[in-house]
Amino acid sequence: MPQLRSCLEVLKPYVPGALIPGKTKMASNENPLGPSPLAALAFSASAASLQLYPDGGACALREGLAHFHQLASGNFIVGNGSDEVLTMLVASFLNPGDEVLIADHTFSEYRFASILFDGQLKKVPLDRGYFVLGRFVEAIGPRTKFIFLCSPNNPTGSIILNHEFEHFMAKVPSQTIVVMDQAYAEYITNPDYADLRDQVSRYPNLILTRTFSKIYGLAALRIGYGIAHCDTIAKILRVKGPFNVSGPALNAAQAALNDKGFFAQTYKLNLDGLRFFETELKQLGLAFVESQANFVCIDTRRNSKQMYTAISELGITIRPLESFGLEDCIRVSTGLAKHNARFIVALKQCLDAVPLSGKQAYLTIA
Ligand SMILES: *Cc1c(COP(=O)(O)O)cnc(C)c1O
């Protein structure tokens, strides 16, 4: 029998949000309006040239991104989803045994990529769903290679502010790489959000990741990107596979960037959804994190798997956050107005049906 590399023993296959025929999926933060129509058109048009290898360097899209973000094309790397970008980052810089700092309740891919390259994980606790960057600074040691931050954080929806980041970054040694996952940055309303696109030329050890999976509605195509100092990007490009992103995905992403109408429509729908959820959750007396993303993290004070099952029986799938280490919390994505309303009705019913867990609350009511 072949022997699995020993560092991989702890890995289990990823469990995605449930897609159950006939049920409304509010489990994976997908765009409820579908894909950008301009992107869908570009995707269809790609059918005529499927015999061609794609633009392996993603030159056209990187030019498009440079224009969109007011940076240079050398500041971008494109990946098969931002998931692949995260893996490429770790592949480029992590030596076996190096240390990686991640939050206790955050996106699972940082752990996955780190374990893949035999990193040593160190968990840093959030405070009721919020990053406390001072805790990360305190946890830095001589072998800390990566710090993974996520803002807005999946699954809590909280963000990191400019002044918090500045204070933090000044204390991070230059050999420690800070990754800021900005998969939901396009949904932000807070003007003090640490956007950081203007900071990558200042800090070669800062890498941002973004995606076309969320606000652009292209999750199925698998396309995301990293933003960093051009010297840092040049290093990461060494580990990139020659044709890592498909031609149809590159074409669709390019078109999506220009679809300002769809972007604005999605943004507005999400904002209305968040406002609706917040009003309703307050009335229900439930604790939640004020979200800057396209989902809300709710402390139901009840076992999240039981809540998931009960809500699913009423026709809606949400994400139980047990796998994120939050046993009594659920994450629900904003949907169309009718879905949001149905979710609240279902939630009310399930709060009556599922008993309190009796565990200590994670979130408190503001
Ligand atoms: C959805 C999500 C992504 C996007 O991953 P893709 O591979 O680009 O689809 C990245 N980071 C976080 C935190 C996410 O929630």
Boltz pocket constraint, residues with backbone or C-beta under 6 A from the ligand:
constraints:
  - pocket:
      binder: B
      contacts: [[A, 28], [A, 29], [A, 80], [A, 81], [A, 82], [A, 83], [A, 84], [A, 107], [A, 150], [A, 152], [A, 153], [A, 154], [A, 181], [A, 183], [A, 210], [A, 211], [A, 212], [A, 213], [A, 214], [A, 219], [A, 222], [A, 223], [A, 224]]
      max_distance: 6.0
